[in-house]
Amino acid sequence: MKLPTVALVGRPNVGKSTLFNKIVGEKVSIIEDTPGVTRDRIYREASYNNKRFYLIDTGGIDTEKIDFNKDIKIQAEIAIKEADVIVFLVDGKEGLTPNDKMISNLLRKSDKKIIVAINKIDVKEAQNNIYDFYELGFDTYIPISSIHNTGYIDLLDTITMDFKIKEEEMDDRIKFSIIGRPNVGKSSLMNALLNEERVVVSDIAGTTRDSIDSILKYHNEEFIMIDTAGMRKKGRIFDTIEKYSLLRSLQAIDRSDICLVVINGSEGITEHDKHITGYAIERGKGLIFVVNKWDLVEDTTIQEFEKLMRSEFQFAPYAPIVFLSALTKKRIHTLMPEIIKVKENIKKEIKTSLLNEVIEEAYECNLPPTYKGKRLKIYFTSQTGINPPKFTFRVNNKGLVHFSYERYLENKIRDNFDFTGTPIILQFKNRSDNEE
């Protein structure tokens, strides 16, 4: 079941970012302190009344810009092609503007549900301007104040009116996605895997718009390969505008168990590669780096490039790196064994007795530092989740857990148990806390 998508559209400074943050709410990232993984906040998953959906902030459309035609085309394309519901946010205080009319002309051509949210209604001038917006010709108008919560519930009720409560998927086949920035060879890699001997493929209907998921049968085991939506179509806006290609990748990541981050070996590593990788880690996905187009690299060795990768992706030292050429199929046979290994590791469960032996030994070998005369004590450790593996530590005071000591414990777990390709989550709870 595909999650519905909601797009926020409007000109600059009408309050889209405030409304976006309010709908999404606070989300704590498991890598929030990791440098190098910041990305544009254009896409998040949100939930209202047990109805989950994706929320897109398309940025401000400004007809005063010199290149406004290109800008409007980008924003409108995103809203129309991706969204099930479009929230057209306008500024009630400023009133109806030519910019609003220009945007409405573009949105009216779509067959999507459009809600006009008239913001800043708490201001007296806005109340006098409400009816001017009816000139835009849409069916639904909701006065709101993002700051003061006025109309907020009414807006969310209207947005999610036709959404269904998401049911958990029962398909237990491992899903992996091929993601990365444009022109790194994602489609070539997918085609290489589909044409690989030993791989039997059949197409099934995808759950992401303009996408086809493929079933791969490898050594009598079925996998679902998630195609980044639209990547087979040449010239699409999402293949040429780097910022919005990220949106497609994020949707594929969310549906995956394992992400193959494709790097163009002939071009090297970019910040965009780090952005996409960071999101996959944040969402707790298995991770494999695929350095593609290796046949075009002449001035460096695998060992040298791997050293560079480890330096640039210090926040993902556990991810295996595969070097191949999707076009010539050189070394393509090395990829599926890594996927198999990561598949096993994201679902790996460690016996409680073995885990506690490792943690007790690690604790005794390196006592945590004292803070104001108090020292962290670890009473008991257990694995409390998989995909990704999650470990819960019962301690005397979780406030005494220093980031460096948490990293030390994670490294000790990895030293003793193979968790190649998967992030692991460490959670600390006071022994006095009630079980959740």
C-alpha positions as CSV (number, residue, x, y, z in Angstrom):
1,M,0.0,0.0,0.0
2,K,1.5,3.3,-1.1
3,L,1.5,6.2,1.3
4,P,-0.3,9.2,-0.2
5,T,1.7,12.4,-0.9
6,V,0.9,16.0,0.0
7,A,2.6,18.9,-1.5
8,L,2.8,22.4,0.0
9,V,2.9,25.0,-2.9
10,G,3.0,28.8,-2.8
11,R,5.1,31.9,-3.2
12,P,7.9,32.8,-0.8
13,N,7.2,34.0,2.7
14,V,3.6,32.7,3.0
15,G,4.5,30.4,5.9
16,K,5.1,27.1,4.1
17,S,8.1,26.2,6.3
18,T,6.2,26.9,9.5
19,L,3.3,24.7,8.4
20,F,5.7,22.0,7.1
21,N,7.5,21.8,10.4
22,K,4.2,21.8,12.3
23,I,2.7,19.0,10.3
24,V,5.8,16.9,10.4
25,G,6.6,17.6,14.1
26,E,10.0,16.8,15.8
27,K,11.9,13.8,14.5
28,V,15.0,12.7,16.3
29,S,17.7,11.4,13.9
30,I,19.9,8.6,15.0
31,I,22.7,10.4,13.3
32,E,21.8,14.0,14.1
33,D,25.3,14.8,15.4
34,T,27.0,13.3,12.4
35,P,28.7,15.9,10.2
36,G,28.3,15.8,6.4
37,V,24.8,14.5,6.2
38,T,22.7,17.7,6.2
39,R,20.2,17.8,3.4
40,D,17.4,20.0,2.1
41,R,14.3,19.6,4.2
42,I,12.0,19.1,1.2
43,Y,10.5,15.8,2.2
44,R,9.3,14.0,5.3
45,E,6.9,11.4,6.5
46,A,4.0,12.7,8.6
47,S,1.1,11.2,10.5
48,Y,-2.3,12.4,11.5
49,N,-5.0,10.3,13.2
50,N,-3.1,7.2,12.4
51,K,-3.0,8.1,8.7
52,R,0.5,8.3,7.4
53,F,1.6,10.3,4.4
54,Y,4.5,12.0,2.7
55,L,4.8,15.8,2.9
56,I,6.7,17.8,0.3
57,D,7.8,21.4,0.6
58,T,8.3,22.6,-2.9
59,G,9.9,25.9,-2.0
60,G,8.7,29.4,-2.9
61,I,7.5,30.1,-6.5
62,D,8.4,33.7,-7.3
63,T,7.3,35.2,-10.7
64,E,9.5,38.2,-10.1
65,K,12.7,36.2,-10.6
66,I,14.4,36.4,-14.0
67,D,14.3,32.7,-14.4
68,F,10.8,32.4,-13.0
69,N,9.5,30.3,-15.9
70,K,12.0,27.5,-15.2
71,D,11.4,27.8,-11.4
72,I,7.6,27.6,-11.8
73,K,7.9,24.6,-14.1
74,I,10.0,22.8,-11.6
75,Q,7.7,23.5,-8.6
76,A,4.5,22.8,-10.6
77,E,5.9,19.6,-12.0
78,I,6.7,18.3,-8.6
79,A,3.3,19.2,-7.1
80,I,1.3,17.8,-10.0
81,K,3.3,14.7,-10.7
82,E,4.0,13.6,-7.2
83,A,1.1,14.8,-5.0
84,D,-2.2,13.2,-4.3
85,V,-3.3,16.4,-2.5
86,I,-1.9,19.9,-3.1
87,V,-2.1,22.5,-0.3
88,F,-1.9,26.0,-2.0
89,L,-0.8,28.3,0.8
90,V,-1.5,32.0,0.4
91,D,-0.9,35.0,2.6
92,G,-4.2,36.4,3.9
93,K,-2.5,39.5,5.4
94,E,-1.0,40.6,2.0
95,G,-4.1,39.5,0.1
96,L,-4.4,38.1,-3.4
97,T,-1.4,38.8,-5.6
98,P,-0.5,38.3,-9.3
99,N,1.9,35.6,-8.2
100,D,-0.9,33.7,-6.6
101,K,-2.9,33.9,-9.8
102,M,0.0,32.6,-11.8
103,I,0.4,29.6,-9.5
104,S,-3.3,28.9,-9.5
105,N,-3.3,28.8,-13.3
106,L,-0.7,26.1,-13.2
107,L,-2.4,24.0,-10.5
108,R,-5.8,24.2,-12.0
109,K,-4.6,22.1,-15.0
110,S,-4.1,19.2,-12.7
111,D,-6.8,16.7,-11.7
112,K,-5.5,16.6,-8.1
113,K,-7.3,17.6,-5.0
114,I,-6.4,21.2,-4.2
115,I,-6.9,23.0,-0.9
116,V,-6.3,26.7,-0.6
117,A,-5.0,27.4,2.9
118,I,-5.3,31.2,3.7
119,N,-2.6,31.8,6.3
120,K,-2.1,34.5,8.9
121,I,-5.8,34.7,9.5
122,D,-5.1,35.9,13.1
123,V,-4.3,39.3,11.6
124,K,-7.2,41.7,11.1
125,E,-6.3,42.6,7.5
126,A,-6.4,38.9,6.6
127,Q,-10.0,38.5,7.6
128,N,-11.0,41.3,5.2
129,N,-9.1,39.6,2.4
130,I,-10.5,36.1,2.7
131,Y,-13.1,36.4,0.0
132,D,-10.8,37.8,-2.5
133,F,-9.1,34.4,-2.8
134,Y,-12.3,32.8,-4.0
135,E,-11.4,34.5,-7.3
136,L,-8.8,31.7,-7.8
137,G,-11.7,29.4,-8.7
138,F,-11.0,26.4,-6.4
139,D,-13.5,24.4,-4.4
140,T,-11.9,24.3,-0.9
141,Y,-10.7,27.3,1.2
142,I,-9.6,27.0,4.8
143,P,-8.5,30.0,6.8
144,I,-5.5,29.1,9.1
145,S,-2.8,30.5,11.3
146,S,0.3,28.3,11.4
147,I,1.6,30.1,14.4
148,H,-1.6,30.2,16.5
149,N,-3.1,26.8,15.4
150,T,-6.3,28.4,14.1
151,G,-7.8,26.1,11.4
152,Y,-5.0,23.6,11.8
153,I,-7.2,20.6,12.7
154,D,-9.7,21.5,10.0
155,L,-6.9,21.6,7.4
156,L,-5.5,18.2,8.5
157,D,-8.9,16.7,8.5
158,T,-9.5,17.9,5.0
159,I,-6.1,16.8,3.7
160,T,-6.5,13.3,5.1
161,M,-10.2,12.9,4.4
162,D,-9.7,10.2,1.8
163,F,-6.5,8.6,3.2
164,K,-6.7,5.1,4.6
165,I,-5.1,3.9,7.8
166,K,-2.0,2.1,6.6
167,E,-1.9,-1.6,7.2
168,E,1.4,-3.4,7.8
169,E,2.7,-5.2,4.8
170,M,3.0,-9.0,5.2
171,D,5.5,-9.6,2.4
172,D,8.7,-10.8,4.1
173,R,10.9,-10.7,1.0
174,I,13.9,-8.4,1.4
175,K,13.5,-5.2,-0.6
176,F,16.5,-3.3,-1.9
177,S,16.7,-0.1,-3.8
178,I,19.3,1.3,-6.1
179,I,19.7,5.0,-5.3
180,G,22.1,7.8,-6.0
181,R,22.3,11.1,-7.8
182,P,21.6,11.4,-11.5
183,N,23.9,9.8,-14.1
184,V,25.8,7.5,-11.7
185,G,24.5,4.5,-13.6
186,K,21.5,3.4,-11.5
187,S,19.5,2.2,-14.5
188,S,22.6,0.4,-16.0
189,L,23.1,-1.4,-12.7
190,M,19.5,-2.5,-12.5
191,N,19.6,-3.8,-16.1
192,A,22.9,-5.6,-15.4
193,L,21.3,-7.4,-12.5
194,L,18.2,-8.2,-14.5
195,N,20.2,-9.7,-17.3
196,E,22.5,-11.6,-14.9
197,E,22.6,-15.4,-15.4
198,R,21.1,-17.2,-12.4
199,V,18.6,-14.3,-11.9
200,V,15.1,-14.9,-12.9
201,V,13.0,-11.8,-13.1
202,S,9.4,-10.9,-13.5
203,D,7.7,-7.5,-13.2
204,I,5.1,-6.7,-10.6
205,A,3.2,-3.5,-10.3
206,G,5.1,-0.9,-8.3
207,T,3.7,1.0,-5.4
208,T,5.5,4.2,-6.3
209,R,4.2,6.3,-9.1
210,D,5.9,5.7,-12.5
211,S,7.9,2.8,-11.0
212,I,8.2,-0.9,-11.5
213,D,9.4,-3.3,-8.8
214,S,11.2,-6.4,-10.0
215,I,11.3,-9.8,-8.4
216,L,14.8,-11.3,-8.5
217,K,15.3,-14.9,-7.8
218,Y,18.9,-15.6,-6.8
219,H,20.0,-19.0,-5.5
220,N,16.3,-20.0,-5.0
221,E,15.6,-16.9,-2.9
222,E,13.4,-14.0,-4.0
223,F,14.3,-10.3,-3.6
224,I,12.3,-7.3,-4.6
225,M,14.4,-4.6,-6.4
226,I,12.9,-1.2,-6.1
227,D,13.5,1.0,-9.1
228,T,13.9,4.7,-8.3
229,A,10.7,6.1,-9.8
230,G,11.0,7.5,-13.3
231,M,14.6,6.6,-13.7
232,R,14.0,4.7,-17.0
233,K,12.5,7.8,-18.6
234,K,15.1,10.1,-20.3
235,G,14.8,13.8,-20.0
236,R,12.5,13.8,-17.0
237,I,12.9,16.8,-14.8
238,F,13.8,14.6,-11.9
239,D,16.8,13.3,-13.8
240,T,18.1,16.7,-14.6
241,I,17.5,18.8,-11.5
242,E,19.7,17.3,-8.7
243,K,17.7,18.7,-5.8
244,Y,14.5,17.0,-6.8
245,S,16.1,13.8,-7.8
246,L,16.7,13.5,-4.1
247,L,12.9,13.3,-3.5
248,R,12.6,10.2,-5.7
249,S,15.5,8.6,-3.9
250,L,14.0,9.3,-0.5
251,Q,10.7,7.6,-1.4
252,A,12.6,4.5,-2.6
253,I,14.7,4.4,0.6
254,D,11.6,4.4,2.8
255,R,10.3,1.3,1.1
256,S,13.6,-0.6,1.3
257,D,15.3,-2.9,3.7
258,I,18.7,-2.4,2.0
259,C,20.0,0.6,0.0
260,L,22.6,0.4,-2.7
261,V,24.2,3.8,-2.9
262,V,25.7,4.1,-6.4
263,I,28.8,6.3,-6.7
264,N,30.3,7.3,-10.0
265,G,33.8,6.1,-9.7
266,S,35.0,8.2,-12.7
267,E,33.6,11.4,-11.1
268,G,34.4,10.8,-7.4
269,I,32.4,11.5,-4.3
270,T,30.0,14.5,-3.9
271,E,28.1,16.1,-1.1
272,H,24.9,14.8,-2.7
273,D,26.1,11.3,-2.3
274,K,26.6,11.9,1.4
275,H,23.1,13.5,1.7
276,I,21.4,10.4,0.2
277,T,23.5,8.0,2.3
278,G,22.7,10.0,5.5
279,Y,19.0,9.6,4.9
280,A,19.3,5.9,4.4
281,I,21.2,5.6,7.8
282,E,18.7,7.9,9.5
283,R,15.9,5.6,8.4
284,G,17.7,2.6,9.7
285,K,18.3,0.8,6.4
286,G,21.0,-1.7,5.5
287,L,23.7,0.0,3.4
288,I,26.1,-1.0,0.5
289,F,28.2,1.3,-1.5
290,V,28.5,0.5,-5.1
291,V,31.3,2.3,-7.0
292,N,30.2,2.1,-10.6
293,K,32.0,2.8,-13.9
294,W,35.2,1.3,-12.4
295,D,36.2,0.4,-16.0
296,L,36.7,4.2,-16.6
297,V,39.0,4.7,-13.6
298,E,42.7,4.6,-14.6
299,D,44.6,6.7,-12.1
300,T,43.8,5.0,-8.8
301,T,43.5,1.5,-7.4
302,I,40.6,-0.1,-5.5
303,Q,42.6,0.2,-2.3
304,E,43.2,3.9,-2.8
305,F,39.6,4.6,-3.7
306,E,38.3,2.6,-0.7
307,K,40.6,4.6,1.6
308,L,39.0,7.8,0.2
309,M,35.5,6.4,0.6
310,R,36.2,5.5,4.3
311,S,37.5,9.1,4.8
312,E,34.5,10.7,3.2
313,F,31.9,8.4,4.7
314,Q,33.2,8.2,8.3
315,F,29.6,8.1,9.5
316,A,29.1,4.7,7.8
317,P,32.3,2.6,8.4
318,Y,30.3,-0.6,8.5
319,A,29.0,-0.4,5.0
320,P,30.7,-2.7,2.5
321,I,32.1,-1.3,-0.8
322,V,31.6,-3.0,-4.1
323,F,33.6,-2.0,-7.2
324,L,32.1,-2.8,-10.5
325,S,31.1,-1.7,-14.0
326,A,27.4,-2.1,-14.7
327,L,28.0,-1.4,-18.4
328,T,30.6,-4.1,-19.0
329,K,29.4,-6.3,-16.1
330,K,32.9,-6.6,-14.8
331,R,32.8,-7.6,-11.1
332,I,29.0,-7.5,-11.2
333,H,29.0,-11.0,-9.6
334,T,30.4,-9.5,-6.4
335,L,27.2,-7.6,-5.6
336,M,24.5,-10.2,-4.8
337,P,26.7,-12.0,-2.2
338,E,27.1,-8.7,-0.3
339,I,23.3,-8.2,-0.5
340,I,22.8,-11.7,1.0
341,K,25.3,-10.9,3.8
342,V,23.6,-7.6,4.7
343,K,20.2,-9.2,4.5
344,E,21.3,-11.7,7.2
345,N,22.8,-9.0,9.3
346,I,19.9,-6.6,9.4
347,K,17.8,-9.4,10.9
348,K,20.5,-11.0,13.1
349,E,19.6,-11.8,16.7
350,I,22.2,-12.2,19.4
351,K,21.7,-14.4,22.4
352,T,21.3,-12.4,25.6
353,S,23.9,-14.4,27.5
354,L,26.6,-13.8,24.8
355,L,25.7,-10.1,24.5
356,N,26.0,-9.5,28.2
357,E,29.4,-11.3,28.3
358,V,30.7,-9.0,25.7
359,I,29.3,-5.8,27.4
360,E,30.5,-6.8,30.8
361,E,34.0,-7.5,29.5
362,A,34.0,-4.2,27.6
363,Y,32.9,-2.4,30.7
364,E,35.6,-3.9,32.9
365,C,38.3,-3.2,30.3
366,N,37.3,0.4,29.9
367,L,35.3,2.0,32.8
368,P,33.3,5.0,31.8
369,P,34.5,8.3,33.2
370,T,33.0,9.8,36.3
371,Y,30.8,12.9,36.2
372,K,30.4,14.8,39.5
373,G,31.5,11.8,41.4
374,K,29.1,9.4,39.6
375,R,29.9,6.7,37.2
376,L,27.7,4.9,34.7
377,K,26.8,1.4,35.6
378,I,25.4,-1.2,33.1
379,Y,23.2,-3.8,34.8
380,F,21.8,-5.7,31.9
381,T,21.7,-5.6,28.1
382,S,19.3,-7.2,25.6
383,Q,18.5,-7.0,21.9
384,T,15.1,-5.5,21.5
385,G,14.7,-5.2,17.8
386,I,15.9,-6.1,14.3
387,N,16.0,-4.4,10.9
388,P,17.9,-2.5,12.1
389,P,19.3,-4.4,15.2
390,K,18.5,-2.5,18.4
391,F,20.1,-3.0,21.8
392,T,18.7,-1.8,25.1
393,F,21.0,-1.2,28.1
394,R,19.6,-1.0,31.7
395,V,21.7,1.5,33.6
396,N,21.8,3.4,36.8
397,N,21.5,6.8,35.1
398,K,21.2,7.2,31.3
399,G,22.3,10.9,31.7
400,L,25.8,9.6,32.4
401,V,26.1,8.0,29.0
402,H,28.7,10.0,27.0
403,F,28.6,10.0,23.2
404,S,32.2,8.6,23.0
405,Y,31.4,5.8,25.4
406,E,28.2,4.9,23.5
407,R,30.4,4.7,20.3
408,Y,32.9,2.5,22.2
409,L,30.1,0.1,23.2
410,E,28.8,0.0,19.6
411,N,32.3,-0.8,18.3
412,K,32.7,-3.7,20.9
413,I,29.4,-5.1,19.7
414,R,30.6,-4.9,16.1
415,D,34.0,-6.4,17.0
416,N,32.3,-9.5,18.4
417,F,29.3,-9.9,16.1
418,D,29.2,-9.4,12.3
419,F,26.9,-6.4,11.6
420,T,28.5,-5.5,8.3
421,G,26.1,-3.3,6.3
422,T,23.6,-2.4,9.0
423,P,23.3,0.5,11.4
424,I,22.7,-0.6,15.0
425,I,20.8,1.4,17.5
426,L,21.8,1.6,21.2
427,Q,19.1,2.7,23.7
428,F,19.7,3.4,27.4
429,K,17.1,3.1,30.1
430,N,17.2,3.6,33.8
431,R,16.7,0.4,35.7
432,S,13.9,2.1,37.6
433,D,12.0,3.0,34.5
434,N,8.9,0.9,33.7
435,E,9.1,-1.4,30.7
436,E,7.4,0.1,27.7
